[in-house]
């Protein structure tokens, strides 16, 4: 995996996806991530990226759309 430019990540979209993920049954596949459920709303963006990667999210899907 290459480097990730955090300035190009849509953290609102990522935060929303992680909230949905934790509210789904997926949470039971990774019991160690239970503490992250509480943190999703509160953590800094860079930590949110770490949580997403640790849970198998592809940050490429959360890149900001280029505006014209």
C-alpha positions in Angstrom: 0.0 0.0 0.0 1.3 3.5 -0.9 1.2 6.6 1.1 -2.1 8.3 1.9 -2.6 12.0 1.6 -4.9 12.8 4.5 -5.7 16.2 3.1 -7.6 14.4 0.3 -9.8 12.2 2.5 -13.4 13.1 3.1 -13.5 12.5 6.8 -17.2 13.2 7.2 -17.9 10.4 4.7 -15.4 8.1 6.4 -16.8 8.9 9.9 -20.3 8.1 8.7 -19.2 4.8 7.1 -17.4 3.8 10.3 -20.5 4.6 12.4 -22.6 2.4 10.1 -20.0 -0.3 10.2 -20.0 -0.3 14.0 -23.8 -0.3 14.2 -23.9 -3.4 11.9 -23.1 -6.9 12.8 -19.5 -6.4 11.4 -18.4 -5.4 14.8 -18.6 -8.9 16.0 -16.0 -10.0 13.5 -13.4 -7.8 15.3 -14.1 -7.8 19.1 -11.0 -5.7 19.8 -12.6 -2.8 17.9 -15.4 -2.3 20.4 -13.6 0.5 22.1 -13.3 2.3 18.8 -17.1 2.5 18.5 -17.1 5.1 21.3 -14.2 7.0 19.7 -15.5 7.5 16.1 -17.3 10.7 17.0 -14.5 12.1 19.1 -11.1 11.2 17.5 -8.9 13.4 15.4 -9.0 12.8 11.7 -5.6 11.0 11.5 -6.7 8.6 14.2 -10.0 8.0 12.3 -7.9 7.0 9.3 -5.9 4.5 11.5 -9.1 3.0 12.9 -10.5 2.6 9.3 -7.4 0.9 8.1 -7.3 -1.4 11.1 -10.8 -2.5 10.2 -10.1 -3.1 6.6 -11.5 0.1 5.0 -10.0 1.2 1.7 -9.3 4.9 2.1 -9.1 5.3 -1.7 -12.9 5.1 -1.5 -13.1 8.1 0.7 -11.0 10.5 -1.4 -12.6 14.0 -1.8 -14.2 14.6 -5.1 -12.4 17.0 -7.3 -14.5 20.1 -8.0 -14.4 21.8 -11.4 
